[in-house]
Amino acid sequence: MTISFIKLVALFVIFSTGLLSSCAEFKEAGRTIGHTTRNVTREIGHGTRDAAKEIGHGTKRVVNSIGQETSGETESAPDE
């Protein structure tokens, strides 16, 4: 083996080690971004679900209220 081949192998090992550590950093950054995105999306979904439930309950109360008023008017109409 020549000296230049040994230097080339040593350079390759050093370069590969640097890539591995940088890959770990990219993987960690990706994991952080992914988890943050998941958590934010979950919170948005829960907020939307809760808002839709409240709108549904409010609508149900209004419809029931109107229904009671209407049924009260139809029941009292024959008495007059």
mmCIF file of the N, C-alpha and C atoms, coordinates in Angstrom:
data_MODEL
# 
_entry.id   MODEL 
# 
loop_
_atom_site.group_PDB 
_atom_site.id 
_atom_site.type_symbol 
_atom_site.label_atom_id 
_atom_site.label_alt_id 
_atom_site.label_comp_id 
_atom_site.label_asym_id 
_atom_site.label_entity_id 
_atom_site.label_seq_id 
_atom_site.pdbx_PDB_ins_code 
_atom_site.Cartn_x 
_atom_site.Cartn_y 
_atom_site.Cartn_z 
_atom_site.occupancy 
_atom_site.B_iso_or_equiv 
_atom_site.pdbx_formal_charge 
_atom_site.auth_seq_id 
_atom_site.auth_comp_id 
_atom_site.auth_asym_id 
_atom_site.auth_atom_id 
_atom_site.pdbx_PDB_model_num 
ATOM 1   N N  . MET A 1 1  ? 0.839    -1.177 0.000  1.00 0.00 ? 1  MET A N  1 
ATOM 2   C CA . MET A 1 1  ? 0.000    0.000  0.000  1.00 0.00 ? 1  MET A CA 1 
ATOM 3   C C  . MET A 1 1  ? 0.880    1.235  0.000  1.00 0.00 ? 1  MET A C  1 
ATOM 4   N N  . THR A 1 2  ? 0.426    2.176  -0.720 1.00 0.00 ? 2  THR A N  1 
ATOM 5   C CA . THR A 1 2  ? 1.177    3.422  -0.770 1.00 0.00 ? 2  THR A CA 1 
ATOM 6   C C  . THR A 1 2  ? 0.658    4.376  0.283  1.00 0.00 ? 2  THR A C  1 
ATOM 7   N N  . ILE A 1 3  ? 1.420    5.382  0.534  1.00 0.00 ? 3  ILE A N  1 
ATOM 8   C CA . ILE A 1 3  ? 1.062    6.396  1.529  1.00 0.00 ? 3  ILE A CA 1 
ATOM 9   C C  . ILE A 1 3  ? -0.189   7.153  1.097  1.00 0.00 ? 3  ILE A C  1 
ATOM 10  N N  . SER A 1 4  ? -0.326   7.464  -0.184 1.00 0.00 ? 4  SER A N  1 
ATOM 11  C CA . SER A 1 4  ? -1.491   8.216  -0.643 1.00 0.00 ? 4  SER A CA 1 
ATOM 12  C C  . SER A 1 4  ? -2.777   7.400  -0.471 1.00 0.00 ? 4  SER A C  1 
ATOM 13  N N  . PHE A 1 5  ? -2.707   6.073  -0.640 1.00 0.00 ? 5  PHE A N  1 
ATOM 14  C CA . PHE A 1 5  ? -3.880   5.231  -0.431 1.00 0.00 ? 5  PHE A CA 1 
ATOM 15  C C  . PHE A 1 5  ? -4.275   5.239  1.037  1.00 0.00 ? 5  PHE A C  1 
ATOM 16  N N  . ILE A 1 6  ? -3.309   5.174  1.926  1.00 0.00 ? 6  ILE A N  1 
ATOM 17  C CA . ILE A 1 6  ? -3.587   5.209  3.367  1.00 0.00 ? 6  ILE A CA 1 
ATOM 18  C C  . ILE A 1 6  ? -4.186   6.557  3.753  1.00 0.00 ? 6  ILE A C  1 
ATOM 19  N N  . LYS A 1 7  ? -3.658   7.634  3.170  1.00 0.00 ? 7  LYS A N  1 
ATOM 20  C CA . LYS A 1 7  ? -4.215   8.967  3.450  1.00 0.00 ? 7  LYS A CA 1 
ATOM 21  C C  . LYS A 1 7  ? -5.652   9.053  2.929  1.00 0.00 ? 7  LYS A C  1 
ATOM 22  N N  . LEU A 1 8  ? -5.888   8.460  1.772  1.00 0.00 ? 8  LEU A N  1 
ATOM 23  C CA . LEU A 1 8  ? -7.232   8.472  1.191  1.00 0.00 ? 8  LEU A CA 1 
ATOM 24  C C  . LEU A 1 8  ? -8.210   7.708  2.073  1.00 0.00 ? 8  LEU A C  1 
ATOM 25  N N  . VAL A 1 9  ? -7.800   6.560  2.578  1.00 0.00 ? 9  VAL A N  1 
ATOM 26  C CA . VAL A 1 9  ? -8.648   5.772  3.472  1.00 0.00 ? 9  VAL A CA 1 
ATOM 27  C C  . VAL A 1 9  ? -8.894   6.535  4.769  1.00 0.00 ? 9  VAL A C  1 
ATOM 28  N N  . ALA A 1 10 ? -7.870   7.145  5.316  1.00 0.00 ? 10 ALA A N  1 
ATOM 29  C CA . ALA A 1 10 ? -8.020   7.927  6.549  1.00 0.00 ? 10 ALA A CA 1 
ATOM 30  C C  . ALA A 1 10 ? -8.971   9.100  6.320  1.00 0.00 ? 10 ALA A C  1 
ATOM 31  N N  . LEU A 1 11 ? -8.834   9.773  5.202  1.00 0.00 ? 11 LEU A N  1 
ATOM 32  C CA . LEU A 1 11 ? -9.710   10.894 4.871  1.00 0.00 ? 11 LEU A CA 1 
ATOM 33  C C  . LEU A 1 11 ? -11.156  10.408 4.722  1.00 0.00 ? 11 LEU A C  1 
ATOM 34  N N  . PHE A 1 12 ? -11.337  9.250  4.084  1.00 0.00 ? 12 PHE A N  1 
ATOM 35  C CA . PHE A 1 12 ? -12.674  8.677  3.930  1.00 0.00 ? 12 PHE A CA 1 
ATOM 36  C C  . PHE A 1 12 ? -13.297  8.353  5.283  1.00 0.00 ? 12 PHE A C  1 
ATOM 37  N N  . VAL A 1 13 ? -12.521  7.785  6.201  1.00 0.00 ? 13 VAL A N  1 
ATOM 38  C CA . VAL A 1 13 ? -13.024  7.447  7.536  1.00 0.00 ? 13 VAL A CA 1 
ATOM 39  C C  . VAL A 1 13 ? -13.422  8.710  8.287  1.00 0.00 ? 13 VAL A C  1 
ATOM 40  N N  . ILE A 1 14 ? -12.601  9.724  8.215  1.00 0.00 ? 14 ILE A N  1 
ATOM 41  C CA . ILE A 1 14 ? -12.911  10.993 8.896  1.00 0.00 ? 14 ILE A CA 1 
ATOM 42  C C  . ILE A 1 14 ? -14.165  11.624 8.295  1.00 0.00 ? 14 ILE A C  1 
ATOM 43  N N  . PHE A 1 15 ? -14.243  11.630 6.977  1.00 0.00 ? 15 PHE A N  1 
ATOM 44  C CA . PHE A 1 15 ? -15.389  12.202 6.292  1.00 0.00 ? 15 PHE A CA 1 
ATOM 45  C C  . PHE A 1 15 ? -16.664  11.428 6.637  1.00 0.00 ? 15 PHE A C  1 
ATOM 46  N N  . SER A 1 16 ? -16.595  10.104 6.661  1.00 0.00 ? 16 SER A N  1 
ATOM 47  C CA . SER A 1 16 ? -17.754  9.267  6.985  1.00 0.00 ? 16 SER A CA 1 
ATOM 48  C C  . SER A 1 16 ? -18.221  9.511  8.414  1.00 0.00 ? 16 SER A C  1 
ATOM 49  N N  . THR A 1 17 ? -17.286  9.657  9.325  1.00 0.00 ? 17 THR A N  1 
ATOM 50  C CA . THR A 1 17 ? -17.637  9.934  10.715 1.00 0.00 ? 17 THR A CA 1 
ATOM 51  C C  . THR A 1 17 ? -18.357  11.277 10.828 1.00 0.00 ? 17 THR A C  1 
ATOM 52  N N  . GLY A 1 18 ? -17.868  12.250 10.098 1.00 0.00 ? 18 GLY A N  1 
ATOM 53  C CA . GLY A 1 18 ? -18.523  13.557 10.088 1.00 0.00 ? 18 GLY A CA 1 
ATOM 54  C C  . GLY A 1 18 ? -19.935  13.481 9.526  1.00 0.00 ? 18 GLY A C  1 
ATOM 55  N N  . LEU A 1 19 ? -20.121  12.684 8.484  1.00 0.00 ? 19 LEU A N  1 
ATOM 56  C CA . LEU A 1 19 ? -21.457  12.524 7.910  1.00 0.00 ? 19 LEU A CA 1 
ATOM 57  C C  . LEU A 1 19 ? -22.406  11.833 8.874  1.00 0.00 ? 19 LEU A C  1 
ATOM 58  N N  . LEU A 1 20 ? -21.908  10.838 9.579  1.00 0.00 ? 20 LEU A N  1 
ATOM 59  C CA . LEU A 1 20 ? -22.762  10.128 10.524 1.00 0.00 ? 20 LEU A CA 1 
ATOM 60  C C  . LEU A 1 20 ? -23.247  11.047 11.633 1.00 0.00 ? 20 LEU A C  1 
ATOM 61  N N  . SER A 1 21 ? -22.359  11.874 12.150 1.00 0.00 ? 21 SER A N  1 
ATOM 62  C CA . SER A 1 21 ? -22.783  12.774 13.222 1.00 0.00 ? 21 SER A CA 1 
ATOM 63  C C  . SER A 1 21 ? -23.734  13.833 12.678 1.00 0.00 ? 21 SER A C  1 
ATOM 64  N N  . SER A 1 22 ? -23.515  14.277 11.455 1.00 0.00 ? 22 SER A N  1 
ATOM 65  C CA . SER A 1 22 ? -24.425  15.265 10.899 1.00 0.00 ? 22 SER A CA 1 
ATOM 66  C C  . SER A 1 22 ? -25.762  14.618 10.564 1.00 0.00 ? 22 SER A C  1 
ATOM 67  N N  . CYS A 1 23 ? -25.773  13.349 10.181 1.00 0.00 ? 23 CYS A N  1 
ATOM 68  C CA . CYS A 1 23 ? -27.033  12.635 9.931  1.00 0.00 ? 23 CYS A CA 1 
ATOM 69  C C  . CYS A 1 23 ? -27.848  12.539 11.219 1.00 0.00 ? 23 CYS A C  1 
ATOM 70  N N  . ALA A 1 24 ? -27.178  12.291 12.321 1.00 0.00 ? 24 ALA A N  1 
ATOM 71  C CA . ALA A 1 24 ? -27.870  12.217 13.607 1.00 0.00 ? 24 ALA A CA 1 
ATOM 72  C C  . ALA A 1 24 ? -28.497  13.560 13.955 1.00 0.00 ? 24 ALA A C  1 
ATOM 73  N N  . GLU A 1 25 ? -27.799  14.640 13.649 1.00 0.00 ? 25 GLU A N  1 
ATOM 74  C CA . GLU A 1 25 ? -28.351  15.969 13.912 1.00 0.00 ? 25 GLU A CA 1 
ATOM 75  C C  . GLU A 1 25 ? -29.568  16.232 13.041 1.00 0.00 ? 25 GLU A C  1 
ATOM 76  N N  . PHE A 1 26 ? -29.503  15.836 11.772 1.00 0.00 ? 26 PHE A N  1 
ATOM 77  C CA . PHE A 1 26 ? -30.656  16.010 10.883 1.00 0.00 ? 26 PHE A CA 1 
ATOM 78  C C  . PHE A 1 26 ? -31.831  15.154 11.349 1.00 0.00 ? 26 PHE A C  1 
ATOM 79  N N  . LYS A 1 27 ? -31.526  13.949 11.783 1.00 0.00 ? 27 LYS A N  1 
ATOM 80  C CA . LYS A 1 27 ? -32.579  13.065 12.263 1.00 0.00 ? 27 LYS A CA 1 
ATOM 81  C C  . LYS A 1 27 ? -33.250  13.658 13.496 1.00 0.00 ? 27 LYS A C  1 
ATOM 82  N N  . GLU A 1 28 ? -32.465  14.186 14.408 1.00 0.00 ? 28 GLU A N  1 
ATOM 83  C CA . GLU A 1 28 ? -33.019  14.805 15.621 1.00 0.00 ? 28 GLU A CA 1 
ATOM 84  C C  . GLU A 1 28 ? -33.851  16.039 15.271 1.00 0.00 ? 28 GLU A C  1 
ATOM 85  N N  . ALA A 1 29 ? -33.351  16.854 14.346 1.00 0.00 ? 29 ALA A N  1 
ATOM 86  C CA . ALA A 1 29 ? -34.109  18.042 13.922 1.00 0.00 ? 29 ALA A CA 1 
ATOM 87  C C  . ALA A 1 29 ? -35.428  17.624 13.277 1.00 0.00 ? 29 ALA A C  1 
ATOM 88  N N  . GLY A 1 30 ? -35.388  16.599 12.445 1.00 0.00 ? 30 GLY A N  1 
ATOM 89  C CA . GLY A 1 30 ? -36.612  16.105 11.815 1.00 0.00 ? 30 GLY A CA 1 
ATOM 90  C C  . GLY A 1 30 ? -37.599  15.577 12.826 1.00 0.00 ? 30 GLY A C  1 
ATOM 91  N N  . ARG A 1 31 ? -37.087  14.881 13.824 1.00 0.00 ? 31 ARG A N  1 
ATOM 92  C CA . ARG A 1 31 ? -37.957  14.341 14.871 1.00 0.00 ? 31 ARG A CA 1 
ATOM 93  C C  . ARG A 1 31 ? -38.600  15.492 15.654 1.00 0.00 ? 31 ARG A C  1 
ATOM 94  N N  . THR A 1 32 ? -37.818  16.502 15.977 1.00 0.00 ? 32 THR A N  1 
ATOM 95  C CA . THR A 1 32 ? -38.352  17.651 16.715 1.00 0.00 ? 32 THR A CA 1 
ATOM 96  C C  . THR A 1 32 ? -39.439  18.355 15.904 1.00 0.00 ? 32 THR A C  1 
ATOM 97  N N  . ILE A 1 33 ? -39.163  18.581 14.634 1.00 0.00 ? 33 ILE A N  1 
ATOM 98  C CA . ILE A 1 33 ? -40.152  19.241 13.772 1.00 0.00 ? 33 ILE A CA 1 
ATOM 99  C C  . ILE A 1 33 ? -41.403  18.369 13.656 1.00 0.00 ? 33 ILE A C  1 
ATOM 100 N N  . GLY A 1 34 ? -41.223  17.077 13.471 1.00 0.00 ? 34 GLY A N  1 
ATOM 101 C CA . GLY A 1 34 ? -42.365  16.171 13.343 1.00 0.00 ? 34 GLY A CA 1 
ATOM 102 C C  . GLY A 1 34 ? -43.224  16.133 14.589 1.00 0.00 ? 34 GLY A C  1 
ATOM 103 N N  . HIS A 1 35 ? -42.609  16.038 15.733 1.00 0.00 ? 35 HIS A N  1 
ATOM 104 C CA . HIS A 1 35 ? -43.371  15.990 16.991 1.00 0.00 ? 35 HIS A CA 1 
ATOM 105 C C  . HIS A 1 35 ? -44.085  17.311 17.251 1.00 0.00 ? 35 HIS A C  1 
ATOM 106 N N  . THR A 1 36 ? -43.409  18.410 16.969 1.00 0.00 ? 36 THR A N  1 
ATOM 107 C CA . THR A 1 36 ? -44.042  19.720 17.166 1.00 0.00 ? 36 THR A CA 1 
ATOM 108 C C  . THR A 1 36 ? -45.245  19.866 16.246 1.00 0.00 ? 36 THR A C  1 
ATOM 109 N N  . THR A 1 37 ? -45.081  19.471 14.991 1.00 0.00 ? 37 THR A N  1 
ATOM 110 C CA . THR A 1 37 ? -46.190  19.539 14.040 1.00 0.00 ? 37 THR A CA 1 
ATOM 111 C C  . THR A 1 37 ? -47.343  18.666 14.502 1.00 0.00 ? 37 THR A C  1 
ATOM 112 N N  . ARG A 1 38 ? -47.044  17.467 14.977 1.00 0.00 ? 38 ARG A N  1 
ATOM 113 C CA . ARG A 1 38 ? -48.080  16.561 15.468 1.00 0.00 ? 38 ARG A CA 1 
ATOM 114 C C  . ARG A 1 38 ? -48.831  17.182 16.647 1.00 0.00 ? 38 ARG A C  1 
ATOM 115 N N  . ASN A 1 39 ? -48.097  17.769 17.584 1.00 0.00 ? 39 ASN A N  1 
ATOM 116 C CA . ASN A 1 39 ? -48.731  18.349 18.768 1.00 0.00 ? 39 ASN A CA 1 
ATOM 117 C C  . ASN A 1 39 ? -49.597  19.556 18.418 1.00 0.00 ? 39 ASN A C  1 
ATOM 118 N N  . VAL A 1 40 ? -49.090  20.405 17.532 1.00 0.00 ? 40 VAL A N  1 
ATOM 119 C CA . VAL A 1 40 ? -49.872  21.584 17.125 1.00 0.00 ? 40 VAL A CA 1 
ATOM 120 C C  . VAL A 1 40 ? -51.125  21.148 16.387 1.00 0.00 ? 40 VAL A C  1 
ATOM 121 N N  . THR A 1 41 ? -50.988  20.184 15.493 1.00 0.00 ? 41 THR A N  1 
ATOM 122 C CA . THR A 1 41 ? -52.145  19.698 14.740 1.00 0.00 ? 41 THR A CA 1 
ATOM 123 C C  . THR A 1 41 ? -53.177  19.083 15.672 1.00 0.00 ? 41 THR A C  1 
ATOM 124 N N  . ARG A 1 42 ? -52.723  18.362 16.674 1.00 0.00 ? 42 ARG A N  1 
ATOM 125 C CA . ARG A 1 42 ? -53.641  17.757 17.640 1.00 0.00 ? 42 ARG A CA 1 
ATOM 126 C C  . ARG A 1 42 ? -54.407  18.842 18.391 1.00 0.00 ? 42 ARG A C  1 
ATOM 127 N N  . GLU A 1 43 ? -53.703  19.882 18.824 1.00 0.00 ? 43 GLU A N  1 
ATOM 128 C CA . GLU A 1 43 ? -54.367  20.964 19.557 1.00 0.00 ? 43 GLU A CA 1 
ATOM 129 C C  . GLU A 1 43 ? -55.385  21.687 18.680 1.00 0.00 ? 43 GLU A C  1 
ATOM 130 N N  . ILE A 1 44 ? -55.035  21.923 17.425 1.00 0.00 ? 44 ILE A N  1 
ATOM 131 C CA . ILE A 1 44 ? -55.977  22.564 16.501 1.00 0.00 ? 44 ILE A CA 1 
ATOM 132 C C  . ILE A 1 44 ? -57.201  21.668 16.315 1.00 0.00 ? 44 ILE A C  1 
ATOM 133 N N  . GLY A 1 45 ? -56.976  20.380 16.140 1.00 0.00 ? 45 GLY A N  1 
ATOM 134 C CA . GLY A 1 45 ? -58.088  19.447 15.967 1.00 0.00 ? 45 GLY A CA 1 
ATOM 135 C C  . GLY A 1 45 ? -58.995  19.397 17.185 1.00 0.00 ? 45 GLY A C  1 
ATOM 136 N N  . HIS A 1 46 ? -58.420  19.374 18.359 1.00 0.00 ? 46 HIS A N  1 
ATOM 137 C CA . HIS A 1 46 ? -59.235  19.347 19.577 1.00 0.00 ? 46 HIS A CA 1 
ATOM 138 C C  . HIS A 1 46 ? -60.014  20.647 19.736 1.00 0.00 ? 46 HIS A C  1 
ATOM 139 N N  . GLY A 1 47 ? -59.381  21.762 19.424 1.00 0.00 ? 47 GLY A N  1 
ATOM 140 C CA . GLY A 1 47 ? -60.086  23.047 19.508 1.00 0.00 ? 47 GLY A CA 1 
ATOM 141 C C  . GLY A 1 47 ? -61.238  23.113 18.524 1.00 0.00 ? 47 GLY A C  1 
ATOM 142 N N  . THR A 1 48 ? -61.016  22.621 17.317 1.00 0.00 ? 48 THR A N  1 
ATOM 143 C CA . THR A 1 48 ? -62.069  22.604 16.307 1.00 0.00 ? 48 THR A CA 1 
ATOM 144 C C  . THR A 1 48 ? -63.213  21.693 16.736 1.00 0.00 ? 48 THR A C  1 
ATOM 145 N N  . ARG A 1 49 ? -62.860  20.538 17.267 1.00 0.00 ? 49 ARG A N  1 
ATOM 146 C CA . ARG A 1 49 ? -63.881  19.595 17.730 1.00 0.00 ? 49 ARG A CA 1 
ATOM 147 C C  . ARG A 1 49 ? -64.724  20.221 18.846 1.00 0.00 ? 49 ARG A C  1 
ATOM 148 N N  . ASP A 1 50 ? -64.067  20.872 19.793 1.00 0.00 ? 50 ASP A N  1 
ATOM 149 C CA . ASP A 1 50 ? -64.783  21.481 20.911 1.00 0.00 ? 50 ASP A CA 1 
ATOM 150 C C  . ASP A 1 50 ? -65.680  22.621 20.434 1.00 0.00 ? 50 ASP A C  1 
ATOM 151 N N  . ALA A 1 51 ? -65.170  23.418 19.494 1.00 0.00 ? 51 ALA A N  1 
ATOM 152 C CA . ALA A 1 51 ? -65.978  24.520 18.958 1.00 0.00 ? 51 ALA A CA 1 
ATOM 153 C C  . ALA A 1 51 ? -67.194  23.978 18.214 1.00 0.00 ? 51 ALA A C  1 
ATOM 154 N N  . ALA A 1 52 ? -67.018  22.933 17.438 1.00 0.00 ? 52 ALA A N  1 
ATOM 155 C CA . ALA A 1 52 ? -68.137  22.335 16.699 1.00 0.00 ? 52 ALA A CA 1 
ATOM 156 C C  . ALA A 1 52 ? -69.175  21.762 17.661 1.00 0.00 ? 52 ALA A C  1 
ATOM 157 N N  . LYS A 1 53 ? -68.709  21.145 18.743 1.00 0.00 ? 53 LYS A N  1 
ATOM 158 C CA . LYS A 1 53 ? -69.643  20.620 19.748 1.00 0.00 ? 53 LYS A CA 1 
ATOM 159 C C  . LYS A 1 53 ? -70.462  21.742 20.361 1.00 0.00 ? 53 LYS A C  1 
ATOM 160 N N  . GLU A 1 54 ? -69.800  22.833 20.712 1.00 0.00 ? 54 GLU A N  1 
ATOM 161 C CA . GLU A 1 54 ? -70.512  23.961 21.325 1.00 0.00 ? 54 GLU A CA 1 
ATOM 162 C C  . GLU A 1 54 ? -71.521  24.572 20.360 1.00 0.00 ? 54 GLU A C  1 
ATOM 163 N N  . ILE A 1 55 ? -71.145  24.684 19.098 1.00 0.00 ? 55 ILE A N  1 
ATOM 164 C CA . ILE A 1 55 ? -72.082  25.209 18.098 1.00 0.00 ? 55 ILE A CA 1 
ATOM 165 C C  . ILE A 1 55 ? -73.273  24.266 17.974 1.00 0.00 ? 55 ILE A C  1 
ATOM 166 N N  . GLY A 1 56 ? -72.996  22.971 17.964 1.00 0.00 ? 56 GLY A N  1 
ATOM 167 C CA . GLY A 1 56 ? -74.078  21.991 17.882 1.00 0.00 ? 56 GLY A CA 1 
ATOM 168 C C  . GLY A 1 56 ? -75.011  22.064 19.076 1.00 0.00 ? 56 GLY A C  1 
ATOM 169 N N  . HIS A 1 57 ? -74.456  22.190 20.263 1.00 0.00 ? 57 HIS A N  1 
ATOM 170 C CA . HIS A 1 57 ? -75.287  22.284 21.462 1.00 0.00 ? 57 HIS A CA 1 
ATOM 171 C C  . HIS A 1 57 ? -76.104  23.570 21.445 1.00 0.00 ? 57 HIS A C  1 
ATOM 172 N N  . GLY A 1 58 ? -75.471  24.663 21.040 1.00 0.00 ? 58 GLY A N  1 
ATOM 173 C CA . GLY A 1 58 ? -76.196  25.938 20.957 1.00 0.00 ? 58 GLY A CA 1 
ATOM 174 C C  . GLY A 1 58 ? -77.321  25.876 19.941 1.00 0.00 ? 58 GLY A C  1 
ATOM 175 N N  . THR A 1 59 ? -77.055  25.274 18.800 1.00 0.00 ? 59 THR A N  1 
ATOM 176 C CA . THR A 1 59 ? -78.084  25.133 17.771 1.00 0.00 ? 59 THR A CA 1 
ATOM 177 C C  . THR A 1 59 ? -79.227  24.274 18.276 1.00 0.00 ? 59 THR A C  1 
ATOM 178 N N  . LYS A 1 60 ? -78.899  23.205 18.986 1.00 0.00 ? 60 LYS A N  1 
ATOM 179 C CA . LYS A 1 60 ? -79.936  22.319 19.532 1.00 0.00 ? 60 LYS A CA 1 
ATOM 180 C C  . LYS A 1 60 ? -80.811  23.073 20.526 1.00 0.00 ? 60 LYS A C  1 
ATOM 181 N N  . ARG A 1 61 ? -80.192  23.898 21.379 1.00 0.00 ? 61 ARG A N  1 
ATOM 182 C CA . ARG A 1 61 ? -80.968  24.681 22.345 1.00 0.00 ? 61 ARG A CA 1 
ATOM 183 C C  . ARG A 1 61 ? -81.913  25.654 21.645 1.00 0.00 ? 61 ARG A C  1 
ATOM 184 N N  . VAL A 1 62 ? -81.417  26.299 20.587 1.00 0.00 ? 62 VAL A N  1 
ATOM 185 C CA . VAL A 1 62 ? -82.247  27.254 19.855 1.00 0.00 ? 62 VAL A CA 1 
ATOM 186 C C  . VAL A 1 62 ? -83.410  26.533 19.183 1.00 0.00 ? 62 VAL A C  1 
ATOM 187 N N  . VAL A 1 63 ? -83.119  25.411 18.529 1.00 0.00 ? 63 VAL A N  1 
ATOM 188 C CA . VAL A 1 63 ? -84.178  24.661 17.846 1.00 0.00 ? 63 VAL A CA 1 
ATOM 189 C C  . VAL A 1 63 ? -85.203  24.166 18.856 1.00 0.00 ? 63 VAL A C  1 
ATOM 190 N N  . ASN A 1 64 ? -84.768  23.653 19.986 1.00 0.00 ? 64 ASN A N  1 
ATOM 191 C CA . ASN A 1 64 ? -85.704  23.197 21.015 1.00 0.00 ? 64 ASN A CA 1 
ATOM 192 C C  . ASN A 1 64 ? -86.537  24.349 21.549 1.00 0.00 ? 64 ASN A C  1 
ATOM 193 N N  . SER A 1 65 ? -85.905  25.490 21.730 1.00 0.00 ? 65 SER A N  1 
ATOM 194 C CA . SER A 1 65 ? -86.623  26.661 22.217 1.00 0.00 ? 65 SER A CA 1 
ATOM 195 C C  . SER A 1 65 ? -87.689  27.096 21.220 1.00 0.00 ? 65 SER A C  1 
ATOM 196 N N  . ILE A 1 66 ? -87.326  27.136 19.952 1.00 0.00 ? 66 ILE A N  1 
ATOM 197 C CA . ILE A 1 66 ? -88.295  27.504 18.917 1.00 0.00 ? 66 ILE A CA 1 
ATOM 198 C C  . ILE A 1 66 ? -89.403  26.456 18.851 1.00 0.00 ? 66 ILE A C  1 
ATOM 199 N N  . GLY A 1 67 ? -89.056  25.204 18.976 1.00 0.00 ? 67 GLY A N  1 
ATOM 200 C CA . GLY A 1 67 ? -90.048  24.123 18.946 1.00 0.00 ? 67 GLY A CA 1 
ATOM 201 C C  . GLY A 1 67 ? -91.026  24.227 20.102 1.00 0.00 ? 67 GLY A C  1 
ATOM 202 N N  . GLN A 1 68 ? -90.529  24.591 21.281 1.00 0.00 ? 68 GLN A N  1 
ATOM 203 C CA . GLN A 1 68 ? -91.410  24.736 22.436 1.00 0.00 ? 68 GLN A CA 1 
ATOM 204 C C  . GLN A 1 68 ? -92.334  25.930 22.265 1.00 0.00 ? 68 GLN A C  1 
ATOM 205 N N  . GLU A 1 69 ? -91.811  27.013 21.714 1.00 0.00 ? 69 GLU A N  1 
ATOM 206 C CA . GLU A 1 69 ? -92.647  28.195 21.477 1.00 0.00 ? 69 GLU A CA 1 
ATOM 207 C C  . GLU A 1 69 ? -93.721  27.883 20.452 1.00 0.00 ? 69 GLU A C  1 
ATOM 208 N N  . THR A 1 70 ? -93.347  27.157 19.394 1.00 0.00 ? 70 THR A N  1 
ATOM 209 C CA . THR A 1 70 ? -94.290  26.828 18.342 1.00 0.00 ? 70 THR A CA 1 
ATOM 210 C C  . THR A 1 70 ? -95.353  25.862 18.851 1.00 0.00 ? 70 THR A C  1 
ATOM 211 N N  . SER A 1 71 ? -94.954  24.860 19.617 1.00 0.00 ? 71 SER A N  1 
ATOM 212 C CA . SER A 1 71 ? -95.929  23.896 20.138 1.00 0.00 ? 71 SER A CA 1 
ATOM 213 C C  . SER A 1 71 ? -96.831  24.565 21.164 1.00 0.00 ? 71 SER A C  1 
ATOM 214 N N  . GLY A 1 72 ? -96.340  25.522 21.883 1.00 0.00 ? 72 GLY A N  1 
ATOM 215 C CA . GLY A 1 72 ? -97.151  26.259 22.845 1.00 0.00 ? 72 GLY A CA 1 
ATOM 216 C C  . GLY A 1 72 ? -98.198  27.106 22.139 1.00 0.00 ? 72 GLY A C  1 
ATOM 217 N N  . GLU A 1 73 ? -97.857  27.657 20.989 1.00 0.00 ? 73 GLU A N  1 
ATOM 218 C CA . GLU A 1 73 ? -98.808  28.475 20.238 1.00 0.00 ? 73 GLU A CA 1 
ATOM 219 C C  . GLU A 1 73 ? -99.886  27.601 19.613 1.00 0.00 ? 73 GLU A C  1 
ATOM 220 N N  . THR A 1 74 ? -99.513  26.438 19.099 1.00 0.00 ? 74 THR A N  1 
ATOM 221 C CA . THR A 1 74 ? -100.513 25.567 18.460 1.00 0.00 ? 74 THR A CA 1 
ATOM 222 C C  . THR A 1 74 ? -101.441 24.959 19.503 1.00 0.00 ? 74 THR A C  1 
ATOM 223 N N  . GLU A 1 75 ? -100.966 24.705 20.690 1.00 0.00 ? 75 GLU A N  1 
ATOM 224 C CA . GLU A 1 75 ? -101.825 24.144 21.728 1.00 0.00 ? 75 GLU A CA 1 
ATOM 225 C C  . GLU A 1 75 ? -102.775 25.197 22.247 1.00 0.00 ? 75 GLU A C  1 
ATOM 226 N N  . SER A 1 76 ? -102.357 26.436 22.324 1.00 0.00 ? 76 SER A N  1 
ATOM 227 C CA . SER A 1 76 ? -103.234 27.474 22.861 1.00 0.00 ? 76 SER A CA 1 
ATOM 228 C C  . SER A 1 76 ? -104.182 28.013 21.811 1.00 0.00 ? 76 SER A C  1 
ATOM 229 N N  . ALA A 1 77 ? -103.971 27.769 20.551 1.00 0.00 ? 77 ALA A N  1 
ATOM 230 C CA . ALA A 1 77 ? -104.822 28.285 19.498 1.00 0.00 ? 77 ALA A CA 1 
ATOM 231 C C  . ALA A 1 77 ? -106.256 27.729 19.592 1.00 0.00 ? 77 ALA A C  1 
ATOM 232 N N  . PRO A 1 78 ? -106.459 26.419 19.813 1.00 0.00 ? 78 PRO A N  1 
ATOM 233 C CA . PRO A 1 78 ? -107.832 25.924 19.908 1.00 0.00 ? 78 PRO A CA 1 
ATOM 234 C C  . PRO A 1 78 ? -108.582 26.462 21.104 1.00 0.00 ? 78 PRO A C  1 
ATOM 235 N N  . ASP A 1 79 ? -107.877 26.870 22.159 1.00 0.00 ? 79 ASP A N  1 
ATOM 236 C CA . ASP A 1 79 ? -108.551 27.387 23.349 1.00 0.00 ? 79 ASP A CA 1 
ATOM 237 C C  . ASP A 1 79 ? -109.180 28.734 23.090 1.00 0.00 ? 79 ASP A C  1 
ATOM 238 N N  . GLU A 1 80 ? -108.679 29.473 22.160 1.00 0.00 ? 80 GLU A N  1 
ATOM 239 C CA . GLU A 1 80 ? -109.196 30.825 21.941 1.00 0.00 ? 80 GLU A CA 1 
ATOM 240 C C  . GLU A 1 80 ? -110.480 30.857 21.276 1.00 0.00 ? 80 GLU A C  1 
# 
